[in-house]
Amino acid sequence: MGDLSLKIQTAFELFDAGRPREVEALYRLCLDEPGGREGRAYRSILHGLGYIKCEQGRYGEARSLYEELAALARSDADPLEEAIALAGR
């Protein structure tokens, strides 16, 4: 999990450096890592991808990602996470 966490952190840093294409590519790689499609890491990746899609004007793709985040939050009965996901849409 440490390697995945490091990659997610690196994606945040790349975003701050204004390198959205690299951010998106790194998040996509994270999805293929062990643990990349589960738990908190998966939610962080989806949220990051959604944000990048918005920044790129790809709103339909972003909306799909945020809707998936909201569904995950609803399934966990987590109203705060659901509200965060819905705010991203």
Stockholm file with secondary structure:
# STOCKHOLM 1.0

chainA/1-89         MGDLSLKIQTAFELFDAGRPREVEALYRLCLDEPGGREGRAYRSILHGLGYIKCEQGRYGEARSLYEELAALARSDADPLEEAIALAGR
#=GR chainA/1-89 SS CHHHHHHHHHHHHHHHTTCHHHHHHHHHHHHTSTTTTSHHHHHHHHHHHHHHHHHTTCHHHHHHHHHHHHHHHHHTTCHHHHHHHHHHC
#=GC SS_cons        CHHHHHHHHHHHHHHHTTCHHHHHHHHHHHHTSTTTTSHHHHHHHHHHHHHHHHHTTCHHHHHHHHHHHHHHHHHTTCHHHHHHHHHHC
//
